[in-house]
């Protein structure tokens, strides 16, 4: 079966676009920031406190997140708010379609395609996204 949803990641950053998808679907998600594809040097610049012009505005979405302690100050977490105007695509796929989709994307030359999280039922605490470690698939 195909994708449940798809969006391009652009000026609102990953958090903004994912939030729109989740609200429209009435679900939440768990993201592992250590799995986020990033341009070379991006996390180093974020660690130095360098931000793009819309980063601060996008970071207001932090209130809709539950962030695991070790990721609270991690530069990888800041990638969620980075406003890429030529970002990649965010796909919501059924669990059984993920392996094949990754194989096809990688074979087609998209070496950045990755599983960055999973969709879950709405959280009791109201957070749209939980930012925490996700065990590697077995």
C-alpha positions in Angstrom: 0.0 0.0 0.0 1.1 3.6 -0.6 1.8 6.6 1.5 -0.8 7.9 3.9 0.6 11.5 3.6 3.4 13.4 2.0 4.7 17.0 2.2 7.8 18.9 1.2 9.8 20.2 4.1 10.3 23.9 3.5 10.1 27.2 5.3 8.1 26.0 8.3 10.8 23.3 9.0 10.2 19.7 9.7 8.3 20.4 13.0 5.9 22.7 11.2 5.1 20.5 8.3 4.9 17.3 10.5 2.6 19.2 12.9 0.2 20.0 10.0 0.1 16.4 8.9 -0.4 15.1 12.5 -3.2 17.6 13.3 -5.0 16.8 10.1 -4.8 13.1 10.8 -5.6 13.2 14.6 -2.4 11.4 15.6 1.0 12.1 17.2 4.5 11.0 16.3 7.8 9.9 17.9 10.9 11.3 16.2 14.5 10.4 16.9 16.6 13.5 16.1 19.8 11.4 15.8 18.2 9.9 12.6 17.5 13.2 10.8 19.4 13.6 7.6 21.2 16.9 7.5 23.6 18.9 5.3 27.3 18.5 6.3 28.1 21.0 9.0 24.5 21.8 9.9 24.5 20.4 13.4 27.9 21.9 14.1 26.6 25.4 13.1 23.5 24.9 15.3 25.7 23.8 18.2 27.5 27.1 17.8 24.2 29.0 18.1 24.0 30.0 14.5 20.4 30.0 13.3 18.6 31.0 10.0 16.3 34.0 10.0 13.0 32.0 10.5 14.4 29.5 13.0 13.2 31.4 16.1 9.7 31.8 14.6 9.6 28.1 13.8 10.9 27.2 17.2 7.7 28.4 18.8 6.4 25.0 17.8 8.6 23.6 20.6 5.5 24.0 22.9 3.9 21.1 20.9 6.8 18.7 21.6 7.7 16.4 24.4 11.5 16.3 24.4 13.4 13.5 26.1 16.0 15.1 28.5 19.2 14.2 26.6 17.7 15.8 23.4 16.6 19.0 25.1 19.7 21.0 24.1 20.9 18.8 21.2 21.7 20.5 17.9 20.0 17.6 16.2 16.7 18.7 17.9 17.2 22.2 16.5 17.1 20.7 13.0 13.3 20.3 13.5 12.9 24.1 13.3 15.4 24.8 10.5 13.5 26.4 7.6 14.8 24.6 4.5 13.5 26.2 1.4 14.7 23.2 -0.6 14.2 20.5 2.0 13.3 16.9 1.3 10.0 15.1 1.4 8.3 13.8 4.5 6.3 10.6 3.9 4.0 8.7 6.2 4.0 5.1 5.2 2.4 2.0 6.5 4.9 0.0 8.6 4.9 -2.9 6.0 5.8 -0.5 3.2 8.8 1.1 4.8 11.5 -1.4 3.9 10.6 -1.6 0.2 10.2 2.2 0.0 13.7 2.7 1.4 15.1 0.1 -1.0 13.6 1.9 -4.0 14.6 5.3 -2.8 18.2 4.2 -2.1 18.4 2.3 -5.5 17.2 5.5 -7.2 20.1 7.5 -5.7 18.5 9.0 -2.6 21.1 8.1 -0.1 19.5 10.4 2.5 16.2 8.6 2.7 15.7 7.4 6.3 13.2 6.3 8.9 13.2 9.2 11.4 10.2 8.2 13.5 6.8 6.6 13.8 3.2 7.7 14.0 1.3 6.8 17.2 -2.1 7.5 18.7 -2.7 10.9 20.2 -0.6 11.3 23.4 -2.3 11.8 26.8 -0.1 14.8 27.5 -1.3 16.5 24.3 2.1 16.7 22.7 2.0 16.3 18.9 5.6 15.0 18.8 7.8 13.1 21.3 11.5 13.7 20.6 13.3 10.6 21.9 15.4 7.6 21.0 13.9 5.0 18.8 15.4 1.5 18.9 16.9 0.3 15.6 14.6 -2.1 13.7 15.3 -5.8 14.2 
